[in-house]
């Protein structure tokens, strides 16, 4: 966690896990699902609880306060990184360009350049997203 209380690293992973979970989650369950040591998960849950972001229940932990997460968009109980959306946007644009190229049945250098650029943009954002994970 940063000095300002903004979530990052392991604490962010745990918070997102709880945010996406439809049920309360125990320390061991979180540790198993995230591939983290139980002691690490316990430490971060206690810190998140002290900050008021999660609360302990009889069945484990749950989100107590929905935070605005930098670089993430929350849709319902799904948490999506902005690079995923950017990658999908450019992929959709590339598919549209490919359809236009096929429909016109002629090779236009401008359309090919746009197709290559949008595919590259989609690929770069996709790779960056995987690097963050």
C-alpha positions in Angstrom: 0.0 0.0 0.0 1.2 3.5 -0.7 1.6 6.3 1.7 -1.7 7.9 0.6 -3.6 4.6 1.3 -4.0 3.9 -2.4 -4.0 0.2 -3.1 -1.2 -1.4 -5.0 0.6 -4.7 -5.3 -0.7 -7.6 -3.2 -3.2 -5.5 -1.3 -4.8 -4.5 -4.6 -4.9 -8.1 -5.8 -6.7 -9.1 -2.6 -9.1 -6.2 -2.7 -10.0 -7.0 -6.4 -10.4 -10.7 -5.5 -12.9 -9.7 -2.7 -14.6 -7.2 -5.0 -15.2 -9.8 -7.7 -16.2 -12.5 -5.2 -19.9 -13.0 -4.6 -19.3 -14.5 -1.2 -17.2 -13.8 1.8 -13.8 -15.3 1.5 -11.5 -16.8 4.1 -7.8 -16.2 4.4 -6.8 -19.7 3.2 -9.2 -19.5 0.3 -7.8 -16.2 -0.9 -4.2 -17.4 -0.4 -4.9 -20.6 -2.4 -6.7 -18.8 -5.3 -4.1 -16.0 -5.6 -1.1 -18.3 -5.0 0.1 -16.3 -2.0 1.3 -17.4 1.4 -1.4 -17.4 4.1 0.7 -15.1 6.3 1.0 -12.5 3.4 -2.8 -12.6 2.8 -3.5 -12.3 6.5 -1.2 -9.3 6.9 -2.8 -7.4 3.9 -6.3 -8.2 5.0 -5.6 -6.8 8.5 -4.2 -3.6 6.9 -7.2 -3.3 4.5 -9.5 -3.8 7.5 -7.7 -1.1 9.5 -8.2 1.3 6.5 -11.9 0.4 6.4 -11.7 -1.1 2.9 -12.7 -4.6 4.0 -14.5 -6.0 7.0 -14.3 -9.3 8.8 -17.5 -11.4 8.9 -18.3 -14.8 10.4 -17.5 -16.4 7.1 -14.3 -14.5 6.2 -13.8 -11.1 4.7 -15.8 -8.9 2.3 -15.5 -5.5 0.8 -16.7 -2.8 3.2 -16.0 0.2 1.0 -16.0 0.4 -2.8 -13.0 2.4 -3.9 -12.3 4.1 -7.2 -9.4 2.0 -8.4 -6.8 3.8 -10.5 -6.4 2.1 -13.9 -9.4 -0.2 -13.4 -13.0 0.0 -14.3 -15.6 -1.8 -12.2 -18.7 -3.1 -14.0 -21.0 -4.9 -11.6 -18.7 -7.3 -9.8 -16.2 -7.4 -12.6 -13.0 -5.5 -12.4 -11.4 -4.7 -15.8 -8.0 -3.1 -16.3 -8.1 -0.1 -18.8 -5.5 -1.7 -21.0 -7.9 -4.6 -21.6 -10.5 -2.2 -22.9 -8.0 -0.3 -25.0 -6.8 -3.6 -26.5 -10.4 -4.7 -27.3 -11.2 -1.3 -28.8 -8.3 -1.5 -31.2 -9.1 -5.1 -32.0 -12.6 -4.2 -32.9 -11.3 -1.3 -35.1 -9.0 -3.8 -36.8 -11.8 -6.3 -37.4 -13.9 -3.5 -38.9 -11.0 -2.5 -41.2 -10.5 -6.1 -42.3 -14.2 -6.4 -43.1 -14.0 -3.2 -45.2 -10.9 -4.5 -47.1 -12.7 -7.8 -47.8 -15.9 -6.1 -48.9 -14.1 -3.7 -51.3 -12.1 -6.6 -52.8 -9.3 -4.2 -53.5 -6.0 -3.6 -51.7 -5.9 0.0 -50.6 -2.5 0.9 -49.0 -4.2 3.3 -46.5 -6.6 0.6 -45.3 -3.7 -1.9 -44.9 -1.7 0.7 -42.9 -4.7 1.3 -40.6 -5.2 -2.4 -40.2 -1.6 -3.0 -39.3 -1.6 0.0 -36.9 -4.7 -1.1 -35.1 -3.6 -4.7 -34.8 -0.2 -3.5 -33.4 -2.0 -1.2 -30.9 -4.2 -4.0 -29.8 -1.3 -6.3 -29.4 0.8 -3.7 -27.4 -2.0 -3.0 -25.0 -2.7 -6.7 -24.6 1.0 -7.4 -23.8 1.2 -4.5 -21.4 -1.9 -5.9 -19.6 -0.3 -9.3 -19.3 2.9 -7.7 -17.9 0.9 -5.9 -15.2 -0.8 -9.1 -14.1 
